[in-house]
Amino acid sequence: MTVTDLPEGVEPSPLMQLLIGRNEPDLRTERGVECPGDLPSPSDPDLVERARAAKAALGEQVFVLGHHYQRDEVIQFADVTGDSFKLAQQAAARPESPYVVFCGVHFMAESADILTAGHQQVVLPDLAAGCSMADMAAAGQVEDCWDALVDAGVADGVVPVSYMNSSADIKAFTGRHGGTICTSSNAKASLEWAFGKGEKVLFLPDQHLGRNTAVLQLGMSLDHCVLWDPHKPQGGLTTQQLRDARVILWRGHCSVHGRFSLDSVHEVRERIPGVNVLVHPECKHEVVTAADHVGSTEVIIQTLDAAPTGSAWALGTELNLVKRLAAQHADKQVVFLDRTVCFCSTMNRIDLPHLVWSLESLVEGRVVNRIQVDDDTAHWAKVALDQMLALPSSKAQKD
Ligand code: SF4
């Protein structure tokens, strides 16, 4: 069975996605790209040794980056682990390595290609490792939205703010229209900067991060925010709604963090009295409001590091990271916020066979699955990324 066999309207659960098979692209959440190449068998007992040998043979020639949501079998080979922004920065800080193997998802590899030097080549071990949130904002849809804002007579006062979790095309759109990229750590500073420049913000593509930041950190009301649905004429909004809005949120979300519900919070509080609920700001507004703490991936890691022995934590973020943190903090009770499995299916596509294949190909002198952003797109995307770096809060950047 594949996810495309599911009845109309039935969403595959993350567990179902995992069981369906890793070599089948998930056309609802992935880029629909088959990964070419003669991959080693997942049952090859020598995979770990092969990865180790290929990496040793490449030495300083290769720099392996691993996002926090990657599998343990992959993360063990990362030279650096981190969030998407930290990893892109790290890639740029290692110009002596001509090959950057990015164990993460497509938009992250694009950002690494934009920020690294021209002689560096960025490899994504599985091209099907997309991001459902990034794919919810296509360049043509965003251009249509902007045209509607022009027609409504409001575009001159609109500043785009795009989350790091967006394609290079959307980052370039943002740069062309005088906006900035943001991360979950500097979303507040980004919105404040944007409101110093214009009257309204077009926030792409994560509605939850945009809404949570505007309401909980900038003190706006929910009525200040409207939701642009790219699948409806004029986003499903009237011209008056566009004129009255302060924040125009794109109808996008993370399929992992968007699964947590208010029931998950209530259930874990009943199950573990005194538990601290800590969630990522990509979660729904009602979940973030009901939680005790909200923070980016790096903040979640730092909070657990600083937590006292014996404390209990329910984490609303990706399951690979939660499992790793639970193992690292055996003196604390660390549980997943939801009772159902919640891996990021696209992050999970990068597995040991794909990593071995990409590293061994480099040893043989073949660069496979190179991610390359065209010059014009890269230029404007970098304008938006540089604007983010110029924000005061970007000195200690986290995503
Ligand atoms: S966790 Fe969410 S935002 Fe991150 S890569 Fe997966 S789908 Fe995209």
Residues whose N, C-alpha, C, O or C-beta is under 5 A from the ligand:
A	BS01	SF4	V105 G130 C131 S132 M133 N165 C254 S255 V256 C344
